[in-house]
Amino acid sequence: MKYQIVLRVLGLLSVIISLTMIFPLIWSIVDGTDDMIPFLMSITIGIGIGVVLYLLGDQRRKYTELNVREAFAVVSLAWVMASVIGALPYYLGEYLPTYTDAFFEAMSGFSTTGATVLTDIESNPRGILFWRSLTHWLGGMGIIVLSLAILPFIGVGGMQLFRAEVPGPTPEKLTPRIQQTALMLWVVYLIISAAEVVALLFCGLDLFDSLTHTFGTMATGGFSPYNDSIAAFRSPLIEWVIIIFMFLAGTNFVLHLLALKGKLNVFWKDEEFRFYLKFTLLCIIIVTTFLMFNNHYGNFSDTLRISTFQVISIMTTTGYVTSDFNLWPQVLRLLMLLLMFAGGCAGSTGGSMKQVRLLLLFKRVKVEVRRLLHPQQILRVRFNGSVLGLDVISSVTAFYILYMMLFVVFSLVMVAVLGADLETGISSVAATLGNIGPGLAGVGAVENYAFINIPGKLILSFCMLLGRLELFSVVMLFVKGTWRP
């Protein structure tokens, strides 16, 4: 392990994260609120940490020396470092009572989870609320990907970093130079974000609300500056706009890029997107049918809108709410819990297991069943017309097994050790490991995570990190061989 180059990259990333606090600082200055000083202090401390880390690194080493071990270390530690620095405004301004709470909120923001410990969100100044939402947007496409896009000298040796951070089993390198790939993905992310801001402005929202809710939507994060989330607007039009952009955010951004280049048929040609669309529609039909049967919302249009919103919000791991699904029939509450394991497409900002992994697991099961019927026949798993190698199938299977193992272990810890009730314990782990935010019972749609004790918040923060970096990048930190010279 080349510790010096890891420290240098972490130093650069710390400075970048610190400088992004200038944007919420502007809101504080405009409003004249008391969060100006915490932001100035946080920027100073963050840059100071970055400079120290950079100077501790070996200036003679080149970024091309980054290998797999350094990449895993940089990516995992970068997200922890971002949360450490990102927590400072909450703590220094005394908007949260403990640094653990501040770290939880920052990790929830950067990991695009959307679980909150703020009990009265609207009582906080706009600068703090803007920072809270901005952490979503920065974490959505990825801190490392942003760094590769704006720091070309890191991009020279950054393919390992790109692969370690970009969500999904097969991150795609679109151009020969990884810096160009990172830049193109961020440009697409920016274009679609700008489109949502404009759409929300036309719906009557002001600039602050349009920006903060766009950050939460495009990052599939779910932080809102309102206690009632999207329900605060009581506007079907705004809900439909956010539904559309949540679905787009859950789609592979490579497809968006190709579509912007004029290849509009790429969506339907992509097997994962077709599966994602059909699965979403099926779940919407099921939820709408049950809610209509129970006469939960009365008329069909309201029921369809609320069902569509909550299904897409949970499936894409956004976590916005327009209705307390904790009050739905038991079968639908179970369905919402299961949807927490679905996630968006690979290459999207959505978390959890990803649609492509579910699709490949189904295909794998189908092949095994057919092999039992035709033992002499040579059968292979195909995806988008290509035969997948055993290494891909093994990787997907290993991810699924590890994901479920971690879910069970942390659920047991939350219930048996920390004393959470069964429904709260299980759903809190599912919601944080999948980067969703709201769960069921004590952490339901209209609740928060403030009541959970400090050990529980630290465990759930770790779950958020695991979920955002797709398990293996973080697990590698606990493998002895990673740290050998």
N, C-alpha and C positions, 0 to 999 in steps of 0.2 A: 504494500500500500504506500503510495507516494503522498504522505500527509500534507506536504507543503503545497502541492498544487490544489488539493482539496480546500485548504485554508484560503488560498488566493481566490478561487471561484466563489467560495462562501462570502468572502469579503466584498467582492463585486456585487453579488446578489443582495447583500445587506444594504449597500448604498442605494441600489435601485429601489428596493422596497421602501427605504426611508424617504427617498425623494418623491415617491408617489403620494406621500402625505401632504404635499403642497396643495393638491386639489381639494381635499376637505378643509385645509387651512384657509383657502380662499372663501369657502362658505362661512367659516367662522369669522373672518374679517368683515365680510359683507354684512353679516347679521350682528356683529359686535358682541358675540357671546363669549362666555368664560372658558371655552375649550381652545382658545388660541394658544395660551401658554402651554397646556399639555402637548399640543401638536408641535410647537416649537422645541420643547424639551425632547420629545420623542424623536424628531428629525435629527437633532443634535446627537443624542445618545446612539441612535441607529447608525448614523454616518461614522461616529467614533468607533463603534464596534466593527464596522466594515473596514475602516482604515487599519485598525489593529490586526484584524485577521489577514488582511492583504499583506501587511508588512511582515507578519509572521511566516508567510509563505516564501518559498524559495523563488526568487526573481529569475533565476537562471533556467528554471524548468519551462517548457513550452506546453501550450494547451493540447498539442497533438499527442502528448504523452498520456492523455486520459485513456484508461482502459476500462474494462467492464467493472472491475472492483471500485475504482475511483468514481465511476459514473453512478453506481448504486449509492455510494456514500454521499456524493454531492447532492443528488436528487432528494434523498430522504432527509438529510440534515438541512438542506435549503428550506424545505417546507416547515421544519421545526424552527429554524432561525427566523423565517418570515412571521411565524406565529408569535415567537418571543418578542420580536420588535413590534409587530402589529398589535400586541396586547398593551403596549405602553400607554397610548392615549386613554384607553378605558381605565387603567389603573392610576395613572398620574393625575387624571382629572377626577378621580373618585366616583366615576360613573358605575363602577362595580366594586363590591366590598373587598375582594381578595384578588391577588394576582392569578390564582388558579382559575377563578371565574373569568378574568380578562383573557387568559390564555385559551380557555375553552371557547370563548366567543370569537377570538381571532382564528383559532384552528377551524372552527365551524365556518367562518367566512372564507378563508383561503381554500379549504377543502370542498367548498360549495355544498356543505351539509345543510346549513340553515337552522340547526338546533340552537336555541337561544337560552340564556340565563337572565335576560332582562325582563323584569316583571311588568314594567310600565314603559314601553318603548317610546311612546309619544312624548314623554317628559324630558327626553334627552335633546340637546341642541342639534341643529341640522348638520353641523360639521361632523359630529360623532356618528350620526346616522348615515351620512354620505360615505364616511370611511368604512363603516360596517358593510355597506352595499358594494363599495369599490373593491374590497377584499374578495368578494365573490367574483367580480368581473376579471380581476387579475388572476385569480386561481382557476377560472373556467377553462381558458385555453392553455394555461400553464405558466408558472413563473420561469421555468427553464426555457420553454419555447419562446417566451418574450425576450429573455436574455440572449438567446441565440439569434433572434431577429434583429436586435439593436446593437449587439456586440459581435461584429464579424470575426474578431480574432479568437473568440471562443468557438464560433461556428466551424473553424478549421478542424477542430478535433471533437466536435460535438455530437456526432451520430450516436455515440453510446448514451449521452445524456438524453437525446431525443427519444431513443427507444425505451429508456428507463422511465420516462415521464408520460409520454403520450398514451392515453387510455385505449385499451383494446389489445387483442392478441397479435395483430399484425400492423404496427404503425407504418404508414407509407411514406417513402421518400419520393417527393414529386419531381424534384430536380436534382441534377448531379451535386449541387452544393446545398448542404443542409441548412445554411443560413437563409438561402432563398426559399426553401420549403417552409421554414418557420415564419418567415416574413409573409409569404403568400397566405398561410393559414390565419395569421393575425389580421391581414387585410380583409379577408372574407368575414372573419369574426366582427371586425369593425364596421363593415358595410351592412351586415344584417342587423347589428346593434343600432346603427344609425337609422335604419328603416323602422325599427320598432319605436325608437324615440319619436320620430316624426309621426307615426301612426297614433301613439298615445297623446301627443300634443293635439292632433286633430280630434281626439276623443274628449278633449277638454282638460286634460291634466296640465299642471304647470311644469316647468323645466325640471325642477327638483324631483318631483314625483315620477316624471317620465324617465329620467336618468336612473334613479334608484331602482325602479321596477324593471327597467330594461336590464340593468346589471344582474338582478336576481333571476330574470327569465333566461337570458342568453347563457348564463353560467350554470343554469339549472340548479340555482342555489336556494332561493326562496326567502331571503331576508326582505322584509318590508318595513318602512318607517312607521307603520300603523299597527296597533295592537290587534285589529281584526283582519290583518293581511289584505288581500284583494277584496274581501267582503266589505271593507270600509267604504268603497266607492259606490256600491249598490248600483252598478252599471253593467247590464248584459253586454253592451258593445265593448267595453274595456275587457271584460272576461273573455269574449271571443277573440279579441286581438291577442291577448296573452296566451290563449289556447294555441293559436296558430304558431306563435313564436316559440312556445315551449316544445311543440312537436318538431319544429325546425331545429331547435337547439339539441334535441335528442337524435338528430340525423347526422350521419357521418359528414364532417365538414369538407372532406375531399369531394363528395358528391355535389355540395354547394359550389365549390370552386369550379368543377367541370361544367355545372349548369350555367354559371356566370360567363363561361367561355362559349356558351351556345349549345352545349350538349345536353339538352333538356331531357333526353330519353334515358339518361344514366340512372335516374331514380328507379324506374320500373325494371331496368335491366339488372339492377343489383339485388341479389337474392336476400340479403339481410334486410334491406329496406322493405321489400315486399312482405317479409315475415313480420317486421315491426309494424307495418300498416295494418295487416290482417289481424294480428294479435291485439292491437289497440282497439280496432273496431269491434272485435269479439267481446272484449272486456266492457266496452261502453254499452253494447247491447245487453249484456248480462246485468250490469248495474242498473241501467235505465229500466229494464223489465221488472226487476225486484222492487225498485223504488216506486214504480207505478202501481205494482200489485199491492204494495203496502200503503199506497196513497200518501207517500211521505211529503211530497211537495205540491200535490194538487195537480196542476196542469202539466201537459206533456212537454211544452217548450222549456219551462223552468227545470223540469226533471232531466231532460236531455242535456241542457247546458251545464247543470251542476255535475251530472254524471261524467260528461266528457271532460270537464275541467279537472275533477279530482282523479280520474283514471290517468289522464295524461300527466298531471302534476306528480303523482306518485310514481308512475312508471318511468318517467324521465328523470326522476329523483329531484325534481324542482322543490316540491314541498309547500307551494302556495296553497292557501285554503280559501274556499268560498262558503263552505258548510262544514259543520262538525260531524265528520264521518264516524266519529266514535259513538254517535247515537243511531247509526244505521243498524239494520238487522244483522244478527250474528254472522250469517253466511257472507255478507258483504264486508264485514270487518275482517273476516278471515281472508277474503279475496284481496283486500287492500294490503294485508300483511304479506301475502304471497307475491303481490306486485312489487313489493320492496326488493325482491330478489331478481327482478327482471332487468331493469335499467334501460338505457338508451342504446344506440348503435355504437359500434367501435368507431373511434375517431370523432365522437361527439363530446359534448361537455357533460353528458349524463354519467352517473356513477353505477354502482352495483355490478352485477355479473356480466351485463351486456347481452344484447339480443343475439349477436353472432354466436356466442358460446352456447346459449340455449338451443339455437338452431342446430349447431353441430352436435350437441349432445343428443337431440332428437334423431338426427340423421344416423348417428352412431348406433343408437338403440335399434333403429329400423334395419340397419345392415346386419346386426347380430341376430335379429329375429329371422330375417331372410336366410341367413347362413344356416340356421337350425333346420329350415325347410329344404335348403339346397346346399348341403355340406361340400359338394364338389365344385360349386360355382365360385369363381373369384369375384369378390365384391369389394368395392372401395367407396369411401365417403367422398362425394363431389360437392364443390362449392363454387358457384358462378362459372360452371362449365369445366372446372379443373379438378383433377384428382388430388386430394390432400395427402400429404405424407403422414406417416405414423407419428412423427415428431410434433406436428400440429395437434393431432388428436390427443396425444399424450399430454401436451401442454394444457389443453382445454380441460381434460379430465383431472389433471393435477390441481389446476386452479379451482375447479368445482369442489374437489375433496378438501383442499385447504380452506376454502371459503366457509364451507359448512362446519368444518372442525373448529375454526376460530369462532364462528357464530355460536356453536354449542358451548364451547369453553367459556367465552365471555358472558354468555347468558347465565350459565351456572354460577359464575362469580358474582354477577349482579344480583341474582336471586338468593343464593345460599350464603354468600359471604357478606354482602352489603345490605341484605334485607329487603330488597325491592320485591313488590308483589309479582307474581308470575307473568302477568300480561305486560306490566310496565317493564320488567327486566328484559323479557324476550324482545319486545318491540323497540325498546331503546337501543339495544345492540343492533337489531336489523336496520333501524333508521339511521344509525351513525356509521355502521360498517358499509351500508349502501349509499351513504352521503345524501340521505333524503330529508331528515330533519324531524318532522312530526311523526309520532308513532301512535300507540293506542294507550288507553287508560291514563295513567299519571303524566305521560308525555304526549298526550293526544293533540288533536288539531288546534284546540284552543288553550292548551296548557303550555308549560315551558319546563326547562331542566334545572331551574334554580334550586329546587328542594333536594336534589341529589347531593350526597355528601362529597367531600373532596376526593377521596379515593375513587368513587364512582365517576366523577367528572374527568379524572385523569385517565381512567380506563376507556371511557367513551371518546376522549380526545385521541387516544391511541387508535381506537377503532376508526375514527375519521381519517387519520393519516394512512392507515392500512388500506381503507377503501379507496381513497383518492389515488394512491400510487399502486393500486392493483396488487397488493399483498407482497409480492416477491421482492420488490425494491426495498421494502422495509425489513422483511424477514432476513434478507441478506446481511443486514447489520448485526444479526445475532449468530451468524455463521463464523466460526473461528477463522476459517481460511481467508475471509474478507480482509482481515486486519494484519495478515502476515506481511512482512517486508517484501 
